């Protein structure tokens, strides 16, 4: 069972502010996920062939497009939809300090 302190620590590392209700729900959900993974670990998969495509039999690169050289975006095009830009760069909020 995941303890509330562990959820708080992970939330702190991820810079998330969780309410007590969210912490309770996350602890319950994460515990359920880990219990399910433990159950899956009990299965013997030694005779199961590895798969590249789960849904159908196909070559590994079937869903990949041709690697083609293309012109780079101009700086103004790259920044056109940026919420905040300056001096030719994306500006983002500082997230290191609390």
N, C-alpha and C positions, 0 to 999 in steps of 0.2 A: 504494500500500500504506500503510495506517495504521500509524504507528510506535507502539511501546509507550509512548513518552513522551507522545504525543498522548492515548492512552487514559488514562494516569495523570492528565494535566491535566484532562480532562473528568470523570473520576471525582472528582478533588479539588473541582472546581467544583460537582458534584452532591452533594458530601459523602458519597461512597461509599467504603467500604474494600474494595478488590479484592485477591485473592490473585494471585500471579504466574501461576498457572494460568488464573484468570479474565481477567487482562489479555491473556494470549496468545490465549484464545478470543475475547474481544471484538475484538481487533485483526484476527483472521482473519475473524470474522463481519462486522464493519463494512467491511472491505476487499471482501468478497464483495458486500455490499449496494451499495457505491459502484460496483463493476464492473458490476453489474446495471443501475444507474441510467444509467451511461455508455452501456451497450448500448441502453437504451430511448431515449436522446437521439438515437440514429442514425435512429430511425423518423421518417418524414415524416407528420406528423399535420395538415398544413395543410388537408386536405379532410375532416377528421373533425369532425362536428357536436358541439358541446358538449352534455353530458348533465347533467340534474339528478338523474335516477334511473338507476342503473346496471342494475338487474335487470328493469325493465319500463317501458313507456311510461305515464306518469301525470302529472297536474298537479304542479307544484312543491310545493304545500302538502298533498298527499294524506295524508302521514304525520303531519301536525301536528294536534294537537287544537285545539278551539275555545279561544280565549283567554277564560277566564271569571274574573271576580273571585271570590275566595274569602277567607274569614276567615284572618287570620294565625295562626300557631301561638302558643300561650301560651309564655312563657319556660320554664316548668317542663317543658312538652311537648318543646320543642326540645332541652333539656338532659337529658331522661330517659335516653337511652342513651349519654351522653357518658362516656368512661372516667374523665375528671377534670373537675370543674366547680367554680367558686367565685365568689361575689359576682355570680351571675347570668350568668356568662360561661363559655365553653369554656376550659379550661386546656390548653396544649400545651407540650411540651418546647422549650427554647431550642435553636435549630439554627444560629444565627449564629456563636457562639463554638466553637472546637475544643478 
